[in-house]
Amino acid sequence: MDELKKIFLAGIGMTSTSIEKAEKLINEMVEKGRVTVQEGKELQTELTRKASGIVPATKAELDNLPFAKKEDVQALEAKMDAINAKLDQLLNK
């Protein structure tokens, strides 16, 4: 059950449609005997609880995350190219 729980909880960013599909999958697993009825109920409860607290991030919020932006990476690549060119010059002397 722990592996199954991890699989379901790994995708917490689901939409309501995905949640419905996950619940349908849980029900099918209960019917096939892969998980007990109690385990199925626990999975559904936890899935619903975790998913209800999710609020999609806005573009402004994403822009404020501490990750390199495309422009940052391009600037670093340009600096690395300049350093590599100077290194090549020094090695070829």
C-alpha positions as CSV (number, residue, x, y, z in Angstrom):
1,M,0.0,0.0,0.0
2,D,2.9,2.4,0.7
3,E,4.0,2.3,-2.9
4,L,0.5,2.9,-4.2
5,K,0.1,5.7,-1.7
6,K,3.3,7.3,-2.9
7,I,2.2,7.1,-6.5
8,F,-1.1,8.8,-5.8
9,L,0.4,11.5,-3.6
10,A,3.3,12.2,-6.1
11,G,0.8,13.7,-8.5
12,I,-0.9,16.1,-6.1
13,G,-1.0,18.8,-8.7
14,M,-4.0,17.1,-10.3
15,T,-7.1,18.7,-11.7
16,S,-10.5,17.7,-10.5
17,T,-10.9,15.5,-13.6
18,S,-7.6,13.7,-12.7
19,I,-8.9,13.2,-9.1
20,E,-12.0,11.6,-10.4
21,K,-9.9,9.3,-12.6
22,A,-7.7,8.4,-9.6
23,E,-10.8,7.6,-7.5
24,K,-12.1,5.4,-10.3
25,L,-8.7,3.6,-10.4
26,I,-8.8,3.1,-6.6
27,N,-12.3,1.7,-6.9
28,E,-11.2,-0.7,-9.6
29,M,-8.3,-1.8,-7.5
30,V,-10.6,-2.5,-4.6
31,E,-12.9,-4.5,-6.9
32,K,-10.0,-6.6,-8.2
33,G,-8.7,-7.1,-4.6
34,R,-5.4,-5.3,-5.1
35,V,-6.2,-3.1,-2.1
36,T,-8.7,-3.7,0.7
37,V,-11.8,-1.6,1.0
38,Q,-10.4,0.2,4.0
39,E,-7.1,1.0,2.2
40,G,-9.1,2.3,-0.8
41,K,-11.1,4.6,1.5
42,E,-7.9,5.8,3.1
43,L,-6.4,6.6,-0.3
44,Q,-9.4,8.4,-1.4
45,T,-9.6,10.4,1.8
46,E,-6.0,11.4,1.7
47,L,-6.1,12.2,-2.0
48,T,-9.0,14.5,-1.5
49,R,-7.5,16.1,1.5
50,K,-4.2,16.8,-0.2
51,A,-5.7,18.0,-3.5
52,S,-8.1,20.4,-1.8
53,G,-5.2,22.4,-0.4
54,I,-3.6,23.0,-3.7
55,V,-3.9,26.4,-5.3
56,P,-2.4,26.9,-8.8
57,A,0.6,29.4,-8.8
58,T,0.2,32.6,-10.7
59,K,2.8,33.7,-13.3
60,A,4.0,36.4,-10.9
61,E,4.6,33.8,-8.2
62,L,6.5,31.6,-10.6
63,D,8.6,34.5,-11.7
64,N,9.6,35.2,-8.1
65,L,10.9,31.6,-7.6
66,P,14.7,31.4,-7.1
67,F,15.3,29.6,-10.5
68,A,17.4,30.8,-13.3
69,K,15.4,32.5,-16.1
70,K,16.2,31.9,-19.8
71,E,18.0,35.3,-19.9
72,D,20.1,34.4,-16.9
73,V,21.2,31.1,-18.6
74,Q,22.0,32.9,-21.9
75,A,24.1,35.5,-20.1
76,L,26.0,32.8,-18.3
77,E,26.6,30.9,-21.6
78,A,27.9,34.1,-23.2
79,K,30.4,34.5,-20.2
80,M,31.5,30.9,-20.5
81,D,32.0,31.3,-24.2
82,A,34.2,34.3,-23.6
83,I,36.2,32.5,-20.9
84,N,36.6,29.5,-23.1
85,A,37.9,31.7,-25.9
86,K,40.5,33.3,-23.6
87,L,41.5,29.9,-22.3
88,D,42.0,28.7,-25.9
89,Q,44.2,31.7,-26.6
90,L,46.3,31.0,-23.6
91,L,46.7,27.3,-24.4
92,N,47.6,28.0,-28.0
93,K,50.5,30.4,-27.2
